[in-house]
Amino acid sequence: MLERRGSPRHRCRTRCKLRVGGRTLDAMLVDVSRSGLSIQCGTEFGQGEPVEILLASERIAAIAWRSGRTRSGFVIGMMLSELTPAYEALLGALEKRAPVRPATAQPATQPAKQEPKPPVPSLEPWWKLRVKEHDGPRTRVVTLAAPSRAAAIERTQREIGPGWDVIEVRPTPAAESRPR
């Protein structure tokens, strides 16, 4: 399988809890890297759904990205919303061991990876925005954290670049339940 993360994965079978849409679920942290992590649980999540991972006293904010069915449930790949000091300490401890699945070089035909975006503060509400391509049929859904509706629109337009119009903005259910 082609490695898609830009940094090495470190296996770690650690039990954790997940908070998703007002529910708390048992899960297993399967592997971690500087750019994301994978968990295994009995529930599948939609792409872009905000997830909070609870490890001991640490909270990790992430966004569900890919999921795949296994014999015992689902493995869900997630992108990090914020690289916290405790998460970096976990990575540091795992990096002392040899990485199990090192990152591979990207093919020359793909553009070079961009520098990671600054971390999104985990206390901001989450927004789901639908964008449409100028003069084209394509639409996309973007999920991100921003302090307000206007900031979510501005951040989305800055991140996706020219050629797209924001056609719908709504808070995610997690954003509606968070204090503002």
Secondary structure, 3 states (H helix, E strand, C coil): CCCCCCCCEEEEEEEEEEEECCEEEEEEEEEECCCEEEEEECCCCCCCCEEEEEECCEEEEEEEEEEEEECCEEEEEEEECCCCHHHHHHHHHHHCCCCCECCCCCCCCCCCCCCCCCCCCCCCCEEEEEEEECCCCCEEEEEEECCCHHHHHHHHHHHHCCCEEEEEEEECHHHHHCCC
